[in-house]
Amino acid sequence: MEKRTFQQTQDAVSLLGFGCMRLPKLQGGGQEIDYDRALEMVDYAYRHGVNYFDTAYGYHDGMSETFIGEALKRYPRDSFNLATKLPTWLIQSEADVLRYLQEQLTKCQVDHFDYYLVHGLTASRFSTVKQHNVFNALKKCQAEGLVGRIGFSFHDKPAVLADILTVYDWEFAQIQLNYIDWDLQDAKQQYELIVQKGIQCTIMEPVRGGALAVLSPEAVEVFKKAAPDASVASWAIRYAASLPGVLTVLSGMSTLDQVVDNVATMTPFVPLNDQDYALVQTALAAFHKAVTVPCTACRYCMDCKSGVDIPTVLSAYNNYAISQNRLQFMRYYEDIQESARAHNCTACGVCKEACPQQIDIPTLMKTIAEVGSRQPS
């Protein structure tokens, strides 16, 4: 497994990070984790050199931290790096920082976190960080050995990131970066700001919630013609990992096959060359012909008070946008409970405000409801 060195400590960190946001779930439609399948995935990753595991307070409705604590307690504590995130939206005082951190340490069954992030910073959430002295509170926790490196994850515009990087001496930052968002979400400028600050970044959504593992048939053909045995997803992983300022690329894997493929991509890791970058641009141009919604299934829009399963509905619609196969769309759509389909949307706008991708969800729900109600042509 390829390793990168964390520059402040010289710690060796696996270039593939195991994201615990999309673990396999038990049947039933909830967020409850299938422990047997998820443990198999963690064990495979660990045995093949993955030593960075990333979770958060809210993942899987709060169950992700508990799971990864159970999974990793079977291994020596000094053999892995564990990262989690402070639930910024719940912080109402400086004392809350230590309170939530201690709760997370208990859930994860560890006495410290190697990497600790302030979760999902935007302009408004950064105001909360400053108002309640969150960074200073974390520095105290660091001095007590409860956290190792202090960073933040980010969902806003580059100008906001520049401000965040200036105010405090962060040790790393986590951004959404992939070959679509390099331009679409200004990931290029975000990456450059972080590198100019002299710190490294961890990457989330390198495969854009799985969207870059499927693509359109035309885009897939571009990649398969160049490398028949390589998965489409591997190109996205390599794209993010090829940047020198990247410490680790987090993949929110849901199946063992995904773990195996991602491990193989990093063992050994082959950075993209100029010809590869040109190929990615060719595939991207083909993909853009299909009008897709930039949803990463982060679930920040959930829970919807009207009961709509927004990420699942958008996923079904994106499959339709790529394939234009109405019958296939209806198969996906009819698997969604009737009470969770798009027509239940009341256009309250709460989801739109919460969406890191700034998607106009209510308008899309109206469109998807119309698609779902039409008779197949």
SELUMVEX-510569 format. One record per residue (C-alpha): x, y, z; residue in one letter. Coordinates in nm, 4 decimals. Last residue first. Example, Ala and Ser with C-alpha at 12.3 -4.5 7.8 and 13.67 -1.06 7.14 Angstrom:
<sites>
SITE, 1.3670, -0.1060, 0.7140, S
SITE, 1.2300, -0.4500, 0.7800, A
</sites>
This chain:
<sites>
SITE, -4.3246, 0.5672, -2.3932, S
SITE, -4.3536, 0.4623, -2.0310, P
SITE, -4.6499, 0.6324, -1.8611, Q
SITE, -4.5558, 0.9497, -1.6793, R
SITE, -4.5823, 0.9700, -1.3003, S
SITE, -4.2157, 0.9091, -1.2201, G
SITE, -4.0979, 1.1703, -1.4686, V
SITE, -4.3371, 1.4254, -1.3170, E
SITE, -4.2228, 1.3416, -0.9650, A
SITE, -3.8643, 1.3761, -1.0858, I
SITE, -3.9276, 1.7269, -1.2133, T
SITE, -4.1030, 1.8358, -0.8926, K
SITE, -3.8263, 1.6811, -0.6835, M
SITE, -3.5722, 1.8653, -0.8963, L
SITE, -3.7328, 2.2002, -0.8185, T
SITE, -3.7346, 2.1179, -0.4466, P
SITE, -3.3685, 2.0041, -0.4574, I
SITE, -3.2116, 2.3159, -0.6060, D
SITE, -2.8610, 2.1768, -0.5511, I
SITE, -2.6147, 2.3934, -0.3602, Q
SITE, -2.3589, 2.1079, -0.3491, Q
SITE, -2.3225, 2.1402, 0.0294, P
SITE, -2.7032, 2.0959, 0.0595, C
SITE, -2.8454, 2.2265, 0.3876, A
SITE, -3.0278, 2.5301, 0.2446, E
SITE, -3.1753, 2.3228, -0.0376, K
SITE, -3.2927, 2.0589, 0.2102, C
SITE, -3.4814, 2.3154, 0.4179, V
SITE, -3.6561, 2.4513, 0.1073, G
SITE, -4.0171, 2.3793, 0.2121, C
SITE, -4.0892, 2.2528, -0.1385, A
SITE, -4.3685, 2.0219, -0.0129, T
SITE, -4.2001, 1.7036, -0.1430, C
SITE, -4.4268, 1.3980, -0.1336, N
SITE, -4.4152, 1.3703, -0.5139, H
SITE, -4.0453, 1.2829, -0.4936, A
SITE, -4.0803, 0.9386, -0.3398, R
SITE, -4.0378, 0.8458, 0.0279, A
SITE, -4.4035, 0.7665, 0.1041, S
SITE, -4.4181, 0.5370, -0.1981, E
SITE, -4.1255, 0.3352, -0.0665, Q
SITE, -3.8387, 0.3362, -0.3133, I
SITE, -3.8097, 0.0162, -0.5190, D
SITE, -4.0553, 0.1776, -0.7598, E
SITE, -3.7924, 0.4348, -0.8504, Y
SITE, -3.5195, 0.1890, -0.9406, Y
SITE, -3.7482, -0.0178, -1.1619, R
SITE, -3.9049, 0.3026, -1.2950, M
SITE, -3.5625, 0.4308, -1.3994, F
SITE, -3.4898, 0.1071, -1.5852, Q
SITE, -3.8150, 0.1458, -1.7760, L
SITE, -3.7278, 0.5068, -1.8590, R
SITE, -3.3851, 0.4262, -2.0001, N
SITE, -3.2231, 0.7633, -2.0639, Q
SITE, -2.9022, 0.5891, -1.9485, S
SITE, -2.7143, 0.8769, -1.7867, I
SITE, -3.0090, 1.0917, -1.6824, A
SITE, -3.1985, 0.7783, -1.5716, Y
SITE, -2.9160, 0.6717, -1.3442, N
SITE, -2.9097, 1.0282, -1.2172, N
SITE, -3.2838, 1.0079, -1.1413, Y
SITE, -3.2432, 0.6930, -0.9345, A
SITE, -2.9594, 0.8532, -0.7405, S
SITE, -3.1675, 1.1672, -0.6878, L
SITE, -3.4515, 0.9620, -0.5361, V
SITE, -3.2075, 0.7725, -0.3138, T
SITE, -3.0408, 1.0921, -0.1935, P
SITE, -3.3781, 1.2643, -0.1231, I
SITE, -3.5582, 0.9892, 0.0677, D
SITE, -3.8739, 1.2020, 0.0973, V
SITE, -4.0449, 1.1751, 0.4370, G
SITE, -4.2056, 1.5184, 0.4404, S
SITE, -3.9806, 1.6301, 0.7271, K
SITE, -3.6775, 1.5296, 0.5208, C
SITE, -3.4113, 1.3726, 0.7400, D
SITE, -3.1887, 1.4397, 0.5603, M
SITE, -3.0429, 1.7118, 0.3409, C
SITE, -2.6932, 1.6538, 0.4859, Y
SITE, -2.7315, 1.3012, 0.3467, R
SITE, -2.3823, 1.2958, 0.1858, C
SITE, -2.5353, 1.1169, -0.1147, A
SITE, -2.2841, 1.2919, -0.3455, T
SITE, -2.5496, 1.4746, -0.5526, C
SITE, -2.4251, 1.6643, -0.8582, P
SITE, -2.7468, 1.6056, -1.0606, V
SITE, -2.6794, 1.4618, -1.4046, T
SITE, -2.7319, 1.5910, -1.7548, V
SITE, -2.5590, 1.3390, -1.9793, A
SITE, -2.3402, 1.5184, -2.2291, K
SITE, -2.1166, 1.5985, -1.9378, H
SITE, -1.9996, 1.2373, -1.9339, F
SITE, -1.8520, 1.2584, -2.2834, A
SITE, -1.6576, 1.5725, -2.1924, A
SITE, -1.5383, 1.4008, -1.8773, L
SITE, -1.4125, 1.1018, -2.0741, A
SITE, -1.2041, 1.3282, -2.2978, T
SITE, -1.0790, 1.5231, -1.9962, Q
SITE, -0.9787, 1.1998, -1.8242, V
SITE, -0.7883, 1.0933, -2.1370, L
SITE, -0.5943, 1.4184, -2.1398, A
SITE, -0.4987, 1.3597, -1.7768, Y
SITE, -0.3831, 1.0077, -1.8651, D
SITE, -0.1626, 1.1347, -2.1482, Q
SITE, -0.0014, 1.3869, -1.9159, D
SITE, 0.0713, 1.1192, -1.6538, N
SITE, -0.1561, 0.9946, -1.3775, L
SITE, 0.0172, 0.8541, -1.0731, P
SITE, 0.0709, 0.4762, -1.0477, V
SITE, 0.0081, 0.3423, -0.6978, F
SITE, 0.1358, -0.0055, -0.6225, P
SITE, -0.0804, -0.1167, -0.4579, T
SITE, -0.2974, 0.1975, -0.4532, M
SITE, -0.5363, 0.0872, -0.7292, T
SITE, -0.5360, -0.2675, -0.5899, A
SITE, -0.6580, -0.1360, -0.2545, V
SITE, -0.9355, 0.0534, -0.4316, N
SITE, -1.0487, -0.2568, -0.6211, D
SITE, -1.0464, -0.4812, -0.3156, V
SITE, -1.2341, -0.2245, -0.1084, V
SITE, -1.4952, -0.1778, -0.3810, Q
SITE, -1.5422, -0.5527, -0.4085, D
SITE, -1.5900, -0.5706, -0.0318, L
SITE, -1.8911, -0.3449, -0.0622, T
SITE, -2.0048, -0.0038, 0.0621, S
SITE, -1.6877, 0.2043, 0.0393, M
SITE, -1.6688, 0.5689, 0.1365, G
SITE, -1.3290, 0.6300, -0.0207, S
SITE, -1.0970, 0.8761, 0.1466, L
SITE, -0.7857, 0.9821, -0.0413, V
SITE, -0.4882, 1.0414, 0.1883, T
SITE, -0.2166, 1.3006, 0.2390, L
SITE, -0.2781, 1.5066, -0.0746, V
SITE, -0.0343, 1.7895, -0.1479, G
SITE, 0.1390, 1.5879, -0.4199, P
SITE, -0.1758, 1.5512, -0.6353, L
SITE, -0.1831, 1.2076, -0.7986, S
SITE, -0.4175, 1.0702, -0.5317, A
SITE, -0.7165, 1.2687, -0.6569, A
SITE, -0.6831, 1.1529, -1.0183, Y
SITE, -0.5837, 0.8012, -0.9118, R
SITE, -0.9110, 0.7564, -0.7229, I
SITE, -1.1110, 0.8878, -1.0189, A
SITE, -0.9331, 0.6586, -1.2646, W
SITE, -0.9838, 0.3650, -1.0289, S
SITE, -1.3600, 0.4189, -1.0377, A
SITE, -1.3755, 0.3202, -1.4058, V
SITE, -1.2167, -0.0112, -1.3169, S
SITE, -0.8897, -0.1071, -1.4817, A
SITE, -0.8670, -0.4236, -1.6924, D
SITE, -0.9513, -0.2639, -2.0281, P
SITE, -0.7079, 0.0282, -1.9863, A
SITE, -0.7241, 0.2852, -2.2695, A
SITE, -1.0315, 0.1440, -2.4447, K
SITE, -1.1967, 0.0926, -2.1088, K
SITE, -1.1492, 0.4556, -2.0089, F
SITE, -1.2961, 0.6059, -2.3269, V
SITE, -1.5726, 0.3428, -2.3363, E
SITE, -1.6806, 0.4390, -1.9860, V
SITE, -1.7243, 0.7979, -2.1020, A
SITE, -1.9479, 0.6946, -2.3919, E
SITE, -2.1531, 0.4572, -2.1759, P
SITE, -2.2162, 0.7370, -1.9235, S
SITE, -2.0521, 0.7437, -1.5839, L
SITE, -2.0551, 0.4375, -1.3544, V
SITE, -1.7773, 0.4659, -1.0978, A
SITE, -1.7667, 0.8448, -1.1223, L
SITE, -2.1170, 0.8706, -0.9739, A
SITE, -2.0177, 0.6626, -0.6699, G
SITE, -2.0650, 0.9446, -0.4172, G
SITE, -1.8383, 1.1710, -0.6177, R
SITE, -1.5621, 0.9154, -0.6830, V
SITE, -1.3039, 1.1289, -0.4991, P
SITE, -1.5782, 1.2298, -0.2517, E
SITE, -1.3424, 1.3282, 0.0306, M
SITE, -0.9751, 1.4177, 0.0021, I
SITE, -0.7324, 1.4789, 0.2866, T
SITE, -0.5244, 1.7900, 0.2584, C
SITE, -0.1718, 1.8877, 0.3440, Q
SITE, -0.0424, 2.2093, 0.5000, I
SITE, 0.1854, 2.4884, 0.3804, G
SITE, -0.0809, 2.7583, 0.3451, K
SITE, -0.0014, 2.7610, -0.0261, Q
SITE, -0.0984, 2.3921, -0.0349, V
SITE, -0.4353, 2.4696, 0.1225, I
SITE, -0.5055, 2.7601, -0.1122, L
SITE, -0.4055, 2.5479, -0.4133, E
SITE, -0.6455, 2.2712, -0.3172, Y
SITE, -0.9322, 2.5153, -0.2778, Q
SITE, -0.8522, 2.6764, -0.6123, Q
SITE, -0.8560, 2.3412, -0.7894, K
SITE, -1.1667, 2.2283, -0.6020, A
SITE, -1.3585, 2.5195, -0.7538, D
SITE, -1.6872, 2.3244, -0.7342, Q
SITE, -1.7337, 2.2752, -1.1102, L
SITE, -1.3646, 2.3136, -1.1965, D
SITE, -1.1871, 2.0394, -1.0014, W
SITE, -1.5388, 1.9240, -0.9103, D
SITE, -1.5649, 1.6913, -1.2084, I
SITE, -1.2143, 1.5466, -1.1791, Y
SITE, -1.2500, 1.4885, -0.8080, N
SITE, -1.2021, 1.6899, -0.4918, L
SITE, -1.4201, 1.7496, -0.1874, Q
SITE, -1.2015, 1.9042, 0.0796, I
SITE, -1.0373, 1.8045, 0.4071, Q
SITE, -0.7874, 2.0329, 0.5770, A
SITE, -0.4646, 1.9814, 0.7697, F
SITE, -0.2662, 2.1300, 1.0598, E
SITE, -0.4822, 2.4374, 1.1192, W
SITE, -0.3122, 2.7496, 1.2501, D
SITE, -0.6198, 2.9713, 1.2830, Y
SITE, -0.7618, 3.2863, 1.1192, V
SITE, -0.5940, 3.2621, 0.7792, T
SITE, -0.7063, 2.9158, 0.6703, L
SITE, -1.0675, 2.9953, 0.7546, I
SITE, -1.0542, 3.3182, 0.5549, D
SITE, -0.9066, 3.1491, 0.2481, A
SITE, -1.1703, 2.8766, 0.2758, L
SITE, -1.4462, 3.1383, 0.2695, V
SITE, -1.2993, 3.2911, -0.0466, A
SITE, -1.2731, 2.9429, -0.1992, P
SITE, -1.6494, 2.8830, -0.1723, K
SITE, -1.8153, 2.6420, 0.0705, D
SITE, -1.8126, 2.2884, 0.2039, H
SITE, -1.5013, 2.2190, 0.4157, F
SITE, -1.3656, 1.9581, 0.6517, S
SITE, -1.1474, 2.0788, 0.9357, F
SITE, -0.8113, 2.0106, 1.0952, G
SITE, -0.6428, 1.9377, 1.4268, I
SITE, -0.3681, 1.6715, 1.4523, R
SITE, -0.3397, 1.4509, 1.7606, G
SITE, -0.6449, 1.4596, 1.9829, V
SITE, -0.6988, 1.3642, 2.3470, L
SITE, -0.3333, 1.4160, 2.4409, G
SITE, -0.3979, 1.6842, 2.7033, E
SITE, -0.2280, 1.9491, 2.4887, A
SITE, -0.4523, 1.8442, 2.2013, Q
SITE, -0.7615, 1.8891, 2.4157, C
SITE, -0.6411, 2.2385, 2.5027, K
SITE, -0.5842, 2.3077, 2.1323, K
SITE, -0.9366, 2.1833, 2.0666, L
SITE, -1.0811, 2.4397, 2.3082, A
SITE, -0.8797, 2.7122, 2.1376, N
SITE, -1.0218, 2.6048, 1.8006, F
SITE, -1.3794, 2.5988, 1.9283, V
SITE, -1.3702, 2.9453, 2.0826, N
SITE, -1.7533, 2.9570, 2.0917, H
SITE, -1.8056, 3.2587, 1.8639, Q
SITE, -1.5167, 3.1695, 1.6353, K
SITE, -1.6376, 2.8174, 1.5601, V
SITE, -1.9984, 2.9374, 1.5339, T
SITE, -1.8929, 3.1972, 1.2768, S
SITE, -1.7162, 2.9157, 1.0930, F
SITE, -2.0511, 2.7413, 1.0748, R
SITE, -2.2019, 3.0387, 0.8936, S
SITE, -1.9202, 3.0691, 0.6387, A
SITE, -1.9163, 2.6943, 0.5807, T
SITE, -1.7259, 2.4293, 0.7712, L
SITE, -1.8422, 2.0696, 0.7422, G
SITE, -1.7010, 1.9126, 1.0567, H
SITE, -1.4239, 2.0476, 1.2761, V
SITE, -1.1757, 1.7680, 1.2256, L
SITE, -0.9749, 1.5438, 1.4564, Y
SITE, -0.6812, 1.3309, 1.3430, Y
SITE, -0.5044, 1.0803, 1.5675, D
SITE, -0.8012, 1.0514, 1.7989, F
SITE, -0.7308, 0.9717, 2.1626, H
SITE, -0.8181, 0.7326, 2.4460, D
SITE, -1.0001, 0.4848, 2.2226, V
SITE, -1.3261, 0.2886, 2.2504, Q
SITE, -1.4840, 0.4592, 1.9464, C
SITE, -1.8064, 0.5335, 2.1348, K
SITE, -1.6163, 0.6449, 2.4444, T
SITE, -1.3818, 0.8690, 2.2474, L
SITE, -1.6851, 1.0153, 2.0693, Q
SITE, -1.8597, 1.1021, 2.3958, E
SITE, -1.5388, 1.2607, 2.5243, Q
SITE, -1.5153, 1.4726, 2.2096, L
SITE, -1.8793, 1.5776, 2.2403, Y
SITE, -1.8300, 1.7065, 2.5947, R
SITE, -1.4885, 1.8578, 2.5201, L
SITE, -1.6312, 2.0751, 2.2447, V
SITE, -1.9580, 2.1432, 2.4267, D
SITE, -1.7685, 2.3395, 2.6941, A
SITE, -1.6951, 2.6134, 2.4392, E
SITE, -2.0678, 2.6733, 2.4048, S
SITE, -2.3573, 2.6036, 2.1680, Q
SITE, -2.1976, 2.3402, 1.9448, I
SITE, -2.4529, 2.1140, 1.7764, L
SITE, -2.3961, 2.2376, 1.4193, W
SITE, -2.0211, 2.1840, 1.4548, T
SITE, -2.0513, 1.8091, 1.5080, P
SITE, -1.6786, 1.7557, 1.5822, L
SITE, -1.5276, 1.5094, 1.3381, K
SITE, -1.3523, 1.1735, 1.3416, T
SITE, -1.0138, 1.0381, 1.2435, A
SITE, -0.8458, 0.7150, 1.3518, L
SITE, -0.4911, 0.6346, 1.2459, N
SITE, -0.3881, 0.2705, 1.2698, F
SITE, -0.1120, 0.0445, 1.4049, S
SITE, -0.0535, 0.2324, 1.7322, D
SITE, -0.3805, 0.1085, 1.8788, R
SITE, -0.2937, -0.2568, 1.8206, P
SITE, -0.5853, -0.4268, 1.6410, Y
SITE, -0.9073, -0.5854, 1.7681, R
SITE, -1.0242, -0.2440, 1.8924, K
SITE, -1.0496, -0.1447, 1.5268, L
SITE, -1.3821, -0.3032, 1.4376, A
SITE, -1.5638, -0.2237, 1.7615, E
SITE, -1.4573, 0.1397, 1.7470, G
SITE, -1.5451, 0.1473, 1.3777, I
SITE, -1.8976, 0.0376, 1.4604, F
SITE, -1.9579, 0.2830, 1.7428, T
SITE, -1.8310, 0.5707, 1.5318, E
SITE, -2.0593, 0.4724, 1.2433, S
SITE, -2.3744, 0.4434, 1.4564, M
SITE, -2.4564, 0.8124, 1.4925, G
SITE, -2.7330, 0.8208, 1.2324, D
SITE, -2.5126, 0.6281, 0.9886, H
SITE, -2.2585, 0.9120, 1.0003, Y
SITE, -2.3502, 1.1878, 1.2450, G
SITE, -2.0507, 1.1951, 1.4794, Y
SITE, -1.7973, 1.1321, 1.2051, A
SITE, -1.5757, 0.8567, 1.0616, T
SITE, -1.2396, 0.8305, 0.8877, D
SITE, -1.0036, 0.5328, 0.9049, F
SITE, -0.6383, 0.5678, 0.8065, Y
SITE, -0.4133, 0.2582, 0.8263, N
SITE, -0.4864, 0.0788, 0.4995, V
SITE, -0.2026, -0.1693, 0.4488, G
SITE, -0.3564, -0.4757, 0.2911, H
SITE, -0.4490, -0.6473, 0.6170, R
SITE, -0.6265, -0.3299, 0.7314, Y
SITE, -0.8333, -0.3044, 0.4124, A
SITE, -0.9349, -0.6694, 0.4239, Y
SITE, -1.0259, -0.6432, 0.7916, D
SITE, -1.2301, -0.3273, 0.7391, V
SITE, -1.4263, -0.4896, 0.4559, M
SITE, -1.4958, -0.8095, 0.6453, E
SITE, -1.6040, -0.6019, 0.9430, L
SITE, -1.8537, -0.4165, 0.7215, A
SITE, -2.0064, -0.7380, 0.5920, R
SITE, -2.0539, -0.8862, 0.9365, D
SITE, -2.1576, -0.5594, 1.0978, Y
SITE, -2.4406, -0.4771, 0.8571, D
SITE, -2.4843, -0.1172, 0.9698, I
SITE, -2.8204, 0.0335, 1.0648, E
SITE, -2.8918, 0.3393, 0.8475, Q
SITE, -3.2534, 0.2539, 0.7744, G
SITE, -3.4231, 0.1121, 0.4642, G
SITE, -3.5053, -0.2316, 0.5951, G
SITE, -3.2161, -0.4463, 0.4867, Q
SITE, -2.9020, -0.4120, 0.6910, L
SITE, -2.6514, -0.1573, 0.5731, K
SITE, -2.3114, -0.1714, 0.4104, P
SITE, -2.0913, 0.1222, 0.5157, L
SITE, -2.1428, 0.4539, 0.3393, R
SITE, -1.9925, 0.7145, 0.5729, M
SITE, -1.7057, 0.5133, 0.7195, C
SITE, -1.4330, 0.6333, 0.4814, G
SITE, -1.1286, 0.4066, 0.4644, F
SITE, -0.8275, 0.6099, 0.3539, G
SITE, -0.6148, 0.5087, 0.0580, L
SITE, -0.2789, 0.6868, 0.0518, L
SITE, -0.1933, 0.5068, 0.3742, S
SITE, -0.0362, 0.7395, 0.6293, V
SITE, 0.3285, 0.7225, 0.7380, A
SITE, 0.3905, 0.9581, 1.0307, D
SITE, 0.6635, 1.2159, 0.9686, Q
SITE, 0.5104, 1.4305, 1.2434, T
SITE, 0.4603, 1.7717, 1.0824, Q
SITE, 0.4830, 1.6482, 0.7206, Q
SITE, 0.2350, 1.3654, 0.7324, F
SITE, 0.4193, 1.1210, 0.5080, T
SITE, 0.2316, 0.9440, 0.2308, R
SITE, 0.2045, 0.5662, 0.1995, K
SITE, 0.1321, 0.3401, -0.0995, E
SITE, 0.0000, 0.0000, 0.0000, M
</sites>
